[in-house]
Amino acid sequence: MLDILTLGELLIDLTQKGSDENGNGKFVAYPGGAPANVAVAAARLGARTGFIGKVGKDAFGKSLAATLAKEGVDINGLYVSDTVPTTLAIVSVDETGEREFSFYRNPGADTQLTADEAIAALKEMPLILHVGSLSMTTSPAREACEAAVAYAKENGALISYDPNYRAALWDNEETAIEMMKKLLPHADILKVSDEEMTMLTGTDDYEKGSQMLADYGISLVLVTLGADGVFVRCGDMTATVPGFSVQVADTNGAGDTFFGAMLCQLAAKSKEEDNGLDFDELRKFVTYANKAASITCSRSGAMPAMPRAEEIVL
């Protein structure tokens, strides 16, 4: 059994790496896509992970498949489109390491995953199925994501969800909120940024907003606060777990590293004979995940920057 199976976008992050003498931007092709990043992050930390998605029949698609396989991610659920190219994300990074995204995805291969393909890839039910909201931007990937979540939930998997908002991929914010909310009632574990929490709940109060999200039936709500750490809600228990200070090179993939590290620990805990999780242990899990994310921030790229277990020293 896989510990974690992720579904969604696998793409190329064309990330700006300075400029030439004429002021033209230099870009490096990094492997990316939030759900794929989560699979790699968890695999590097010891989890058995797999990925469901679609790439193009092009050099980028072949490179992405090879990258996942090299990282130990099961790619039996990775499909190839003969007609649509691999999706590209253009990532510009400012002097503080913050990112700005634009996309070549109209369509992109990741949007072409079908419901039948997603269900076929779920032959081996994982402990956790992880999805993100970018699959909800367009058909047929939207229906594939919804079908996979429903099928996995019915068959006993935990559902992990990241409503990862990218304004450039939605017609408008209202549509984005509507589609992002559709998966909330199915989620057991949720990660949102502070901005995404406000979008989904209408409040910037972490206590109130996290409770409104938990009211969908979500057992664990994680609100990422950038350098300030993570606000955690599990039932009635809440806490803010501080982050780690680092010299930031690139924040791309930090949230995915955090979530991959969390899911890795939660999957391992679920396999223990005594698998009850108390709040103090949960705080330790978040501290570990914060440390993993801080290491990613200190290096460039998403997948290439993700740490291995021996690097996370608390």
C-alpha positions, 0 to 999 in steps of 0.5 A: 500500500502507498502511504500517499498518492497525490493527484493534479498538476505536474509541470515545468516551473520556468524560474527566473535566475537573474538577467544577462548583460542586456537585462533579459531574464534568464530562466531555468526549467525546474520540475514542479506542480504542487501535488507532484511537489508534495509527493516528492517532499514526502518521498524524500522523507521516507514515505511511499508515494505515488502520483496521478496526472498527465504530461505531454508527449514532449521533452518536458513530459519525459523529463518530469516522468524521469524526475518522479521515478528518480525520486522514488515516486510511483508513476503508474498513474502518470498518463501522456497526452499525444495532442496537448503539451506539458503545462508551463508555469513562468515563475518570476522571483523578486529580491525577497524570494517572493514569486509571481506566476503566469501559465502556458495552460490553455490547455495544458496536459495536466488539465486533460486527465479524465475521471476514468483515468483517475479511477483506474490509477486508484487500483491500490488505495493509499492511506492518504489521497492528496489533491489541490484546487488547480485541478478544479479550474477546468474540465476534464481534470475537474471531474477527474479530481472529484471522482477520485476524491469520492472513490477514495473516500468511499474506500477508506482513504483519508483526503488531504486538500490544498486550496492552492489559489493562483489568480491567473488560472481562474476567470475571476475570484468568485468562481475560484472560491466556489470551486475551491469550496467544493472539495472542503466537505470531503477533506480530512486534512486541510492546508491553506495560506492565511490569504486563502483562509480569508478568501474561503471564510471572509475573516482574517481571524485564525481562530474563527476562520479555522473553525469555519473550515473545521465545520465542514467536517475537517479534522485537521486545519493548517493555516500557513503564515509564511515566516511566522509559522503555522496556525493549527486547529485539531478539534477544539485545540489550537496553537501557533507553531513558530517557523525557522528563520533562514536566508531566503533564496526562493519560496517556491515549493515551501508550502508543498514541502511543509505539507509533504512532511506533515503527511509523511508523519501522519501516514507513519503514525496511522500505521503504528499499533497505538496510532492515537495522536495527541496535540503535543505530538501534533505540534512536534509534527508541525515543527518538523514540517516547518523546519523542512519548509525552511530548508526548501526556502533557503535553496532554489527551485521546488523539488530540487530544494526539498530536504532529505530526512537526515538534513532536518535537525531540530 
